[in-house]
């Protein structure tokens, strides 16, 4: 188990994101083979199933299974959407895939459209990365000019066109039905499920939504085989995955590794702990995933099953590393503010509950905590979870529950002593402006 | 109301969607209008809505929902700093404090000369580049040390 680049393969040296370079590193070979051999769509879905590729956006749902939900004989339009609305704190992998290898996403989407009979697709790109959106538009133009997108792709009977849709600052649009609402030109408020997008999606038509990294993994799977991909990971956790490492490490950044690689190795790749300080806790899968204390984390391998056993989630693969200079109350306060700010306001438990969570954590952090506040926090979370249309309410609750569970002493200290366990100057020094050697 | 150039850009966006789904272009159209006008006044939003044959209130809902649209005037240079947890661990808050001190304003304020507005941002999906800030919504500035912030402000003040 180790570092291995499948998604970001051969990008060193002079190789750029442009079409000619993507072709030179074997790009579009999978698509060309499919077109030349008129591969039956069912065979493609079978290959993706064999790879055990699981959705890279956070939920980890098996991609091949998701594709098989699309009604094959549906008359009329079917849509494909790519979720590049990457705004889960800690996650920054899709930005790099789109910057350095946009054609891998385009090829993956064309293959997916072929397999599911979609005529049109949209890539929903996170608002704050406008320059990446511009580049993706350029990559689309290259693909169209080369006959890889549009009417009668590569001279076949298969037509598919793909467009970029630019978000404008709303975390909730990473939720797949909010994303569809947003493409329709509305507020990004999630829809009730069922009906699921595979039966009622964009403009009411069958739609499949996958994450950027998921699509970017597809060309390799079709070119080298699902089993080859699977074997790079471990059973039930196929392939490689990008991990975005942020926080107190020497080299924050993206690292593509085989699923099942020990966390300790990943930490080593990221240059180890900044200033040689001691690891305190890790949020292993984006801000919504429960925090894991250092000793448990050091025994984990980076895959869906191992992180789940540790009581958290692999999520989007966003690893937020916190060292001993971190005040866990302050860390949670910032996350709770985020969910409060980003709740779409549709469901009362989330709209009111996220504000409540933030205000209570805020008062604990600022020396105004009350003795029963920890019980109050737990009670608010259980009254949010499972009572909302989408998962944002749960996403806001899980950090609160896990921070209080694992670092309860620190919260209690705050409430009792009206101050941080970690002195303020230590915190400031630990989280001062840091620019690593990779920059 | 909107310039010919803006309308042309909006037409390109409209063409991305099925012909009976012009409303899908509203997010892009509002962005383009904001680029032209600097911010989105009610009459600008109304103009966008009427161009796309959609109710004005539906366009206003979109403009008020997504946080990169400015419904009030902002300075010539809007600087949005991410202070979310991953950025904060690598100096996001320090960078924000430094900007406040240099510009003499707090978040959501504009300098008296109308040059700079400072905003606190949520996750921009670039946590590995912390401290990160956005200039006028579209230009991302990475690894912003105090030296680089000085340089940026000097360049923008010209």
Boltz contact constraints between the chains, C-beta under 6 A:
constraints:
  - contact:
      token1: [A, 86]
      token2: [B, 125]
      max_distance: 6.0
  - contact:
      token1: [A, 87]
      token2: [B, 123]
      max_distance: 6.0
  - contact:
      token1: [A, 87]
      token2: [B, 125]
      max_distance: 6.0
  - contact:
      token1: [A, 89]
      token2: [B, 84]
      max_distance: 6.0
  - contact:
      token1: [A, 89]
      token2: [B, 85]
      max_distance: 6.0
  - contact:
      token1: [A, 89]
      token2: [B, 86]
      max_distance: 6.0
  - contact:
      token1: [A, 89]
      token2: [B, 123]
      max_distance: 6.0
  - contact:
      token1: [A, 90]
      token2: [B, 86]
      max_distance: 6.0
  - contact:
      token1: [A, 90]
      token2: [B, 127]
      max_distance: 6.0
  - contact:
      token1: [A, 92]
      token2: [B, 125]
      max_distance: 6.0
  - contact:
      token1: [A, 92]
      token2: [B, 126]
      max_distance: 6.0
  - contact:
      token1: [A, 92]
      token2: [B, 127]
      max_distance: 6.0
  - contact:
      token1: [A, 92]
      token2: [B, 128]
      max_distance: 6.0
  - contact:
      token1: [A, 95]
      token2: [B, 125]
      max_distance: 6.0
  - contact:
      token1: [A, 126]
      token2: [B, 125]
      max_distance: 6.0
  - contact:
      token1: [A, 127]
      token2: [B, 68]
      max_distance: 6.0
  - contact:
      token1: [A, 128]
      token2: [B, 124]
      max_distance: 6.0
  - contact:
      token1: [A, 128]
      token2: [B, 134]
      max_distance: 6.0
  - contact:
      token1: [A, 130]
      token2: [B, 138]
      max_distance: 6.0
  - contact:
      token1: [A, 163]
      token2: [B, 16]
      max_distance: 6.0
  - contact:
      token1: [A, 168]
      token2: [B, 27]
      max_distance: 6.0
  - contact:
      token1: [A, 168]
      token2: [B, 66]
      max_distance: 6.0
  - contact:
      token1: [A, 168]
      token2: [B, 68]
      max_distance: 6.0
  - contact:
      token1: [A, 169]
      token2: [B, 66]
      max_distance: 6.0
  - contact:
      token1: [A, 169]
      token2: [B, 67]
      max_distance: 6.0
  - contact:
      token1: [A, 169]
      token2: [B, 68]
      max_distance: 6.0
  - contact:
      token1: [A, 170]
      token2: [B, 66]
      max_distance: 6.0
  - contact:
      token1: [A, 183]
      token2: [B, 24]
      max_distance: 6.0
  - contact:
      token1: [A, 184]
      token2: [B, 24]
      max_distance: 6.0
  - contact:
      token1: [A, 185]
      token2: [B, 23]
      max_distance: 6.0
  - contact:
      token1: [A, 185]
      token2: [B, 24]
      max_distance: 6.0
  - contact:
      token1: [A, 185]
      token2: [B, 26]
      max_distance: 6.0
  - contact:
      token1: [A, 187]
      token2: [B, 61]
      max_distance: 6.0
  - contact:
      token1: [A, 187]
      token2: [B, 65]
      max_distance: 6.0
  - contact:
      token1: [A, 246]
      token2: [B, 86]
      max_distance: 6.0
  - contact:
      token1: [A, 246]
      token2: [B, 127]
      max_distance: 6.0
  - contact:
      token1: [A, 246]
      token2: [B, 128]
      max_distance: 6.0
  - contact:
      token1: [A, 247]
      token2: [B, 86]
      max_distance: 6.0
  - contact:
      token1: [A, 247]
      token2: [B, 89]
      max_distance: 6.0
  - contact:
      token1: [A, 248]
      token2: [B, 89]
      max_distance: 6.0
  - contact:
      token1: [A, 252]
      token2: [B, 128]
      max_distance: 6.0
  - contact:
      token1: [A, 253]
      token2: [B, 128]
      max_distance: 6.0
  - contact:
      token1: [A, 320]
      token2: [B, 86]
      max_distance: 6.0
  - contact:
      token1: [A, 331]
      token2: [B, 85]
      max_distance: 6.0
  - contact:
      token1: [A, 334]
      token2: [B, 85]
      max_distance: 6.0
  - contact:
      token1: [A, 335]
      token2: [B, 85]
      max_distance: 6.0
  - contact:
      token1: [A, 338]
      token2: [B, 84]
      max_distance: 6.0
  - contact:
      token1: [A, 338]
      token2: [B, 122]
      max_distance: 6.0
  - contact:
      token1: [A, 431]
      token2: [B, 89]
      max_distance: 6.0
  - contact:
      token1: [A, 432]
      token2: [B, 91]
      max_distance: 6.0
  - contact:
      token1: [A, 432]
      token2: [B, 94]
      max_distance: 6.0
  - contact:
      token1: [A, 433]
      token2: [B, 91]
      max_distance: 6.0
  - contact:
      token1: [A, 433]
      token2: [B, 94]
      max_distance: 6.0
  - contact:
      token1: [A, 433]
      token2: [B, 131]
      max_distance: 6.0
  - contact:
      token1: [A, 433]
      token2: [B, 145]
      max_distance: 6.0
  - contact:
      token1: [A, 434]
      token2: [B, 90]
      max_distance: 6.0
  - contact:
      token1: [A, 434]
      token2: [B, 91]
      max_distance: 6.0
  - contact:
      token1: [A, 435]
      token2: [B, 143]
      max_distance: 6.0
  - contact:
      token1: [A, 435]
      token2: [B, 145]
      max_distance: 6.0
  - contact:
      token1: [A, 439]
      token2: [B, 143]
      max_distance: 6.0
